[in-house]
């Protein structure tokens, strides 16, 4: 089971900070998909999402759990924030058909900065 919540960041002038406003929830388990709240945010489950491990594009009807697991990649711009609240089979533990277990992708770090000497 995968549970994802989607929020909008809103600036609160009185507090002088950002707060998150709940927009929608996505619950996927097996081949079932439940949506709550502003379902148009995820196009009622038809929002295409790229699975970076396979390179395939998914919708909620293709593979509900994997689609929900990859929703945070679909909302990278910052106007909506998708967060995985619960995942019973996280990326490193979910077996792939006919392949090795899934691994969490590693983000390369930038090489150390070298400053030029004085002439």
N, C-alpha and C positions, 0 to 999 in steps of 0.2 A: 504494500500500500504506500502511495506517495501522496502527501498533502502539501499543497503550495498555496501561499497567500500572496495576493497582489495588492500593493499600496501605491498611493500617489504622495510624493513629498509636497508639503504645503508650508510656506513660510508664515509663521505666526508672529505678527508685528509686535503684539503685546509682550510675548516672551522673548522676542528677538532671536528665535531659532526655528529650525525646521521640525515639523512633526509629520508622521505618516498617517494618512487617512486610508482606511480599509476600502478596497474597491471590489475584490472578488476572491473566492476560494475555489480551488480545484482539488478534487479528491479522486484518485485513480487507484483501482484495485482490480487485478486480473484484467478482464476485458471490459470492465465497467468504468464509466466516467461520470462524476457528479460535479456540477457547477453551481455556485451560489453567488449572489450579488450581481454586479454589472457583467453579465456573461458576454456582452458584446466586446469586452476588453480582450477576450481570447477567441472571438469570432465563433462563439458557441461550440468550441472544440475543433473548429476547422482551420484555426490559425496554423500555417505551416511553420514548423520548427526544424532546424538543422541539428542532427545528431553528430557532434564533432568526432566521435569515435568511429562511426561507420561512413560518414559523409552523406547519409541518406536524409531526405526531407520527410518529416513525419507529421501526421495530424492526429487528433485525439482518437479517431476511429481506427487508425493503423495499429497503434500500440499505445494504449492509454497511459500506462505507467512510465514508459520511456519518454513519451511526449511531455508528460507533466514534469519529469525529472530534468528535461532540457529547456523548460520555460524560462529559467533565469537568463539563458543565452539569447532569447528572443527580445528581452526587455533591457538592452544594454544602454539605451540612450539616456535614461535617468528620469524621464517623465512618468514612467511606471517602474516599480521595483517588485520583482518576483522573488520570493524567498521560500526555500524548501523547509517546511516545518517538521515534517516526518518522512522518513524513507526507510522502509523495512528491508530493502535490498540496495544499499548504497553502491555507488559506482564501482568501488573496488571489490565488491562481493557478488555482483550480478554476473552470472555466466553468460557468455555470448554463444549462440548456436555455432557448433563446429569451429570453435576457436578458443583461445586462451581467455581467462577471466578478465573482465574490464579493469582498467587501471585509471586512477585519477591523472589527467594530463598534467605535466610539469610545465610551469611557466619559466622560461629561461631568464636569468638575471643579466643585467647589463654588465659588461666588463668594467673593471675599475677604471676610473678616469685618470689619465696621465696628463699632468700639467707640464707645459713647456718651460725650459730653463731660461734664464736671462742671458742675453748676448752682451 
